[in-house]
């Protein structure tokens, strides 16, 4: 169900005028690993997804000896296109392109050889944002990681214990991860700085709940944000409280930071005075309703985005609201640049603003 909704959402978000005449889509596969075999990009299967209002239609070809591929006379009633390539145990996707761009811009996909997790790898930061709901938290987890090598590898996600319904920002990522029998989810880390975003649910029994996160990988820092509902409180021996953070919507969040976590340790925090009933807008259900936000540029901003110089006025109320949210992120960036806010508070508040933007965009687009 969610994958179907995801395809329809991509078609809706990428709504463009289909091409009036047939055209070809060409592309180039590259191997980003130094000293990779010369023939590594030859004869690699490439699948083209042609997204229509009713779902995807696919075609497959193989690359030539130089990694080139060509799809001739693609569907003209599709609104957007992207490719999928499986290489060395990792699945890769190209960017999603509207018809007018796909007709003139070659697709470029870089793949990598794989390796085991490097001994010095650590998550840069883990954000966990929890909205209090009746007998369950609806949450978003945002991970930031840097792979400084030229090879890809899988790492286990630092999911809270008893997590359920993990759904990714980009619904295509549901097909990239590896689900293990013990409930662990392995995610591919490519050679770059990566931001991973997914929704989750955490059931609890009021009035108190002990949150635990078993870390299987070193993590440099942890941020925990919990929506303030009634007299909800958060405690933990290693938690450092920051000033509460208020979203654009008016929802207030309690903000906490935790020190580095080593592989094999368990992060723990107690959330007390949980209510039996709450009407806070849910984050996770917003993700589920849309099936994902593949290719949505508003959520593709890098962690340290700088203010845009474009002062063009928004054309309608929806655009103005989104612009206001983005401006709030920009103002926060400026405060950090001016050393008016410390890094822990900056990153926690930025993650919260991004989560609110996610909720608002999905609510309006579905």
RAURBEL-V592709 format. One record per pair of residues at least 6 apart in sequence whose ideal C-beta (glycine too) atoms are under 7 Angstrom apart, sorted by the first residue. I is the first residue (numbers start at 1). J is the second residue. If there is no record, write none. Layout:
I|J  I|J
//
This chain:
2|167  2|171  2|288  2|291  3|171  3|291  4|55  5|290  5|291  6|171  6|291  6|292  6|294  7|51  7|55  7|56  9|290  9|291  9|292  10|51  10|80  10|96  10|294  10|295  11|51  11|52  11|53  11|79  12|365  13|295  13|296  13|365  14|51  14|79  14|80  14|96  14|98  14|295  15|79  16|79  16|80  16|98  16|99  16|100  18|76  18|77  18|78  18|79  18|99  19|76  19|99  19|103  20|76  21|76  22|73  22|76  23|74  23|103  24|70  24|71  24|72  24|73  24|74  25|48  25|71  25|74  25|81  25|102  25|107  26|70  26|106  27|69  27|83  27|106  27|107  27|108  27|109  28|67  28|68  28|106  28|108  29|41  29|44  29|63  29|67  29|69  29|85  29|109  29|111  30|41  30|67  30|108  30|110  31|40  31|41  31|111  32|110  32|112  32|150  32|191  33|112  33|113  33|150  33|151  34|150  36|113  41|63  41|67  42|63  42|64  42|65  42|67  43|62  43|63  44|62  44|63  44|85  44|87  45|60  45|62  46|60  46|61  46|62  46|63  46|69  46|83  46|85  47|58  47|60  47|83  47|84  48|58  48|59  48|71  48|74  48|81  48|83  49|56  49|58  49|81  49|82  49|84  50|56  50|57  50|74  50|75  50|78  50|81  51|78  51|79  51|80  51|81  52|77  52|78  52|79  57|75  59|71  61|69  61|70  61|71  63|69  74|81  78|99  79|98  79|99  80|96  80|97  80|98  81|97  81|102  82|93  82|94  82|95  82|96  82|97  83|94  83|107  83|109  84|91  84|93  85|92  85|109  85|111  87|111  88|113  88|114  89|114  90|114  90|152  90|188  91|175  91|176  92|109  92|111  93|172  94|107  94|109  95|295  96|294  96|295  97|105  112|150  112|151  112|152  112|190  112|191  113|151  114|151  114|152  114|153  115|151  115|153  116|153  117|153  117|155  118|149  121|155  121|217  122|217  122|218  122|219  122|220  123|143  123|144  123|145  123|158  123|217  123|219  123|220  124|144  124|145  124|146  124|220  125|144  125|220  125|221  125|223  125|347  126|141  126|143  126|158  126|219  126|222  127|141  127|142  127|223  127|348  127|351  128|139  128|141  128|224  129|139  129|140  129|225  129|283  129|351  129|352  129|355  130|137  130|139  130|225  130|226  130|227  131|137  131|138  131|139  131|227  131|280  131|282  131|283  132|226  132|227  132|229  132|232  132|274  132|275  132|278  132|280  133|278  133|280  133|282  134|276  134|277  134|278  135|203  135|204  135|205  135|206  136|201  136|202  136|203  136|204  137|202  137|204  138|201  138|282  138|283  138|284  138|285  139|199  139|200  139|202  139|283  139|284  140|197  140|199  140|283  140|284  140|355  141|198  141|200  142|195  142|197  142|351  143|196  144|195  144|303  145|189  145|194  146|193  147|189  147|190  147|191  147|192  147|194  149|191  150|191  151|191  152|188  152|189  152|190  152|191  153|189  154|178  154|186  154|187  154|188  155|186  155|187  155|189  155|217  156|184  156|185  156|186  156|216  156|217  157|185  157|187  158|213  158|215  158|217  158|219  159|166  159|185  159|200  160|202  160|211  160|212  160|213  161|212  161|214  162|202  162|203  163|200  163|202  164|201  165|200  165|201  165|284  166|185  166|198  166|200  167|198  167|199  167|284  167|287  167|288  168|174  168|198  168|292  169|197  169|198  169|287  169|292  169|293  169|299  170|292  170|293  170|294  171|291  171|292  171|294  172|294  176|188  177|185  177|186  177|187  178|186  179|185  180|186  187|196  195|303  199|283  199|284  199|287  199|288  200|284  201|284  204|274  206|274  206|275  206|276  207|272  207|273  207|274  208|270  208|272  208|274  209|271  209|274  210|268  210|270  211|268  211|269  211|271  212|266  212|267  212|268  213|266  213|267  214|266  215|261  215|263  215|265  215|267  216|263  217|263  218|262  218|263  219|260  219|261  220|260  221|257  221|260  222|258  222|261  222|267  223|257  223|344  223|347  223|348  223|351  224|234  224|256  224|258  224|269  225|245  225|253  225|254  225|255  225|348  225|352  226|232  226|234  226|253  226|254  226|271  227|251  227|253  227|280  228|244  228|252  228|253  228|254  229|275  229|278  229|280  230|273  230|275  231|273  232|271  232|273  232|274  233|272  233|273  234|254  234|256  234|269  234|271  235|269  235|270  235|272  236|268  236|269  236|270  238|258  238|259  239|256  239|258  239|269  240|256  240|257  241|256  242|255  242|256  242|257  242|344  242|345  242|348  243|255  244|252  244|253  244|254  244|255  245|253  245|255  245|349  245|352  246|252  247|352  247|356  248|324  248|325  248|328  248|356  249|356  251|280  253|352  255|348  257|344  257|348  258|267  261|267  281|359  283|355  283|358  283|359  286|358  286|359  286|362  286|363  287|362  289|362  289|366  290|362  290|365  290|366  293|299  293|362  296|361  298|322  298|357  298|361  299|354  299|357  299|358  305|333  306|333  307|330  307|333  307|334  314|320  314|323  318|364  321|360  325|353  325|356  325|357  325|360  328|353  329|350  329|353  332|346  332|349  332|350  332|353  335|341  336|346
//
